[in-house]
């Protein structure tokens, strides 16, 4: 049994009205009692506009609040961008970086994602770096090479002592929001490869300490088998995180995978 505490994130994407966001956050916070929180870290990633309200609702609770993205700049003339310090002011402690809907959807290159990682870490945020191959890359047998390169490029220049601020989300692009999930074995193979890459780049203790979560159509019905894999340390949940009951079932699955 490993000692990594599972981590489950709820990525709400561009969903929820203000009322819906608060209702959803409160339902998750109420269900996430101290017992559950001791076995699994839970982080909600609401849209920027509700971060303060959700951050306020979650203050003094074990539920963490994260942002879906962060600027690579500290401050200044960057219209529309949100800085790490602004996120910290709302109660955020974590941010996603490189989600495929930005990496592929908006064309954010590895170099930009790497500067976001540095900016977020320097300002004191935790980072969940999202990586994942597209369908054509998988079909060409290039998944592992593509994902390993994304991990190394995203972490370029990150010091070993800062790795404790990092987690990685492996999200095959073809599985996001499609209902298709990687098989538990495919997820394990990729997570193991990512960990091996981290070991090569840093060292074995650093690699074995970092959490690598899986994302892509995780739901209550498939969470158990995915989280049972030894190198899968939880999940990043999109669609299924918009239902508090289902999301908490997924959190319970991650908690019991660590206990077993
Ligand atoms: P999904 O999204 O669970 O709806 O597939 C996961 C994600 O994009 O983080």
Boltz pocket constraint, residues with backbone or C-beta under 6 A from the ligand:
constraints:
  - pocket:
      binder: B
      contacts: [[A, 11], [A, 171], [A, 175], [A, 176], [A, 177], [A, 178], [A, 179], [A, 215], [A, 216], [A, 217], [A, 218], [A, 236], [A, 237], [A, 238], [A, 239], [A, 240]]
      max_distance: 6.0
